[in-house]
Amino acid sequence: MRALERVDYVHGGTALTGLLARPAETPRAAIVIYPTIANVNAHMERRAGMLADAGYLAMIADFYGVAEGDWPALAQDLRVDTAHYRARLAAAVVALRAVPQASGLAMGAIGYCMGGGAALEAARDGQDLRAVASFHGLLETGKAAEPGAIKARILVCHGDADPMVPRGHVLGFWDEMGAAGANWHFHSYSGVKHGFTDPGSDARGLPEIAYDASADRQSWTAMLGLFDEVFGRK
Amino acid sequence: MRALERVDYVHGGTALTGLLARPAETPRAAIVIYPTIANVNAHMERRAGMLADAGYLAMIADFYGVAEGDWPALAQDLRVDTAHYRARLAAAVVALRAVPQASGLAMGAIGYCMGGGAALEAARDGQDLRAVASFHGLLETGKAAEPGAIKARILVCHGDADPMVPRGHVLGFWDEMGAAGANWHFHSYSGVKHGFTDPGSDARGLPEIAYDASADRQSWTAMLGLFDEVFGRK
């Protein structure tokens, strides 16, 4: 796995550490990766490398500023105030924007599980992102998007058998995005559970999560296809 | 546009004419293209050429065996008996299978509008297809798929603003496919109407249809991505 560079940034008095992957050539765009509830791990670092291999300058955001902890409790604290949460997410966009190699680049965001929801929150917040992609992300929000607020093209890659994101959430999301006038593509995969992009999902022994090689492959292809359209071909 | 070859076949006493596009190299698989309600036209011939360019042996099926006619009336007659309709669709699979170059190849099907629904009907019918893709296709059927009947991987590319296929049809399709145990990926595109793959849609002046360049591009990419997975990379 390639070595990632530290990007130090601060939000609300909390010291945060992004992890940056650089492409070999001039980057096509700069992409924030919002990680799962467990913050940075090998799965996220691999994705950063895959984005860099595809020509993108990619930075994994830091949700909490701690290397270990009670993730559900940390996540709950972070998200209890939607405005505070969105500001934490925006700080990662600002931090990546400030990397010298990102100067003048268009930006996007992707995310996984809680981070998929975070990418959507950044879009709702009107961050200057051209495209966001959510992989098995949460769809509910503490604050529905305002009409016209969303600038980003949205891609949601969703497991239809994800117990954490049932069909009612899907329909609610469509309604919310419709009211906001967002431009979204929604991909739903039959029989696919939460965590479908992570080869380590099956080893966790949790009934609601499972790796799905096809959904993983097809969702990544879809993201690259949208990015080709939005950011231009390599 | 490349010249297509005639493939004569017969079903139920009706003489039918498929149109075949051959790739330059050994084909990766053989793909039936079910056309729109208006049967073969330039849009369908272009798609056959695009599939051949991607390495597939592709044949446009013939629904009615007539070059011109009252398409809605012809379509209604053809579909009033679901078993008869499915047999007409199966005849195209048999005809393509009988092309010498198709010998030993895996098969798939795609379709547009009524033809998207036809591709799904062929899957419901248990035809020996590895993958089917529907573009702005009809989702309702005269006969729900039996559990275990569907052999094909299914990709549905759907415009969320298609008045001919409202969300109720989408949810009904998910339920039907779930009961049948099918393996499906469903892509829904916000604000996208019927006929979104056809650059000629806008000129028709019908409020329910419109071309959408992004949905056209992303849905074709999705189909190629699924075909790469199912049939192997070029």
Interface residues (C-beta under 8 A of the other chain):
Chain A: D160 R167 L171 W174 M177 G178 A182 N183 W184 H185 F186 H187 S188 Y189 S190 G191 S214 A215 R217 Q218 T221 A222 G225 L226 E229
Chain B: D160 R167 L171 W174 M177 G178 A182 N183 W184 H185 F186 H187 S188 Y189 S190 G191 S214 A215 R217 Q218 T221 A222 G225 L226 E229
